[in-house]
């Protein structure tokens, strides 16, 4: 299951980075509506990445029976 969480984490990270790059591109070519859309997608993908990262680390900690920090 940890491998599944790691893959989801990587997918959300890649999505966030791509959306950030696309948003910057649209800002450069002065298409503000598209840039705003990709900025929102970037924010959502970043939050999902952080959530998945927390879940994976929590699952790893529980699997190793380590106490909570």
Order of alpha helices (4+ residues) and beta strands (2+ residues): alpha-alpha
